[in-house]
């Protein structure tokens, strides 16, 4: 029984690693980054249901003593939003914002979608839809997700 469980565990880990390997190197380890939200985000919006948002900054660099974001975000900051199918519990989509400079609102955008055991996608050549929506969050450097106070 223990060998069977070990084999199943190795198969699952191998499947996750194969999926992550299809992402660009800069975001492969995103699930180990700081999670911005405390609970899954299940509100309506451009990317509804089962969302988690991660950032490549430690909490002490991300937010100040008042619990608000340190703005504007620094060049190289990356936010990754993943959508999880509520039935299968698998990640179906990943959206990425990467800060290109220290100026507010200067982001590069990417989108990935699960196709079988891998993700396909990458940088958006025309991110107008992302930019047009995220402009609504100019007060927080175009980031919608609030820091989840712990």
C-alpha positions, 0 to 999 in steps of 0.5 A: 500500500505504501509503495502505491501511495509513493508511486501516485505521489511521484506521478502527481509531482511529475505532472505538476513539474511538467506543467510548470516547465512549460512556463517562462523561467521568470515565473516557474516558481510562482507558487512559492512566492508571497500569496497576496490574497488570504482566501481564494478570490471568488468574485465576478470580474474579468477572470472569475472564480477560484483565483489566487494572486502571487507576487515575487516580493517578500511581505516586508517589501510589498507592504508598509507598516500601515498594511498598504502597498509600497507604491509604485511597485519597483521594476522587476515586480511580478504578479501572477494570478492563477485560476483554479477550476473549482471542480477538478482543482487544476490550474486552468489559466495564469495571467502575469503582470511584470513591472518594466520600470519604476514608473507607475502603470508601466507593466508588461502582460502575459497570459497562459492557458492549460492545454493538456499537461502543459501551459501555452501562451506568453507575452501579449503583443497587444495587451489593450484589454488588460491595460484598459481594465487595469487603469481602473486601479491606478491608485494602486499601480494598476493592481486590483487585489488588495493585500490580505491582512494576516 
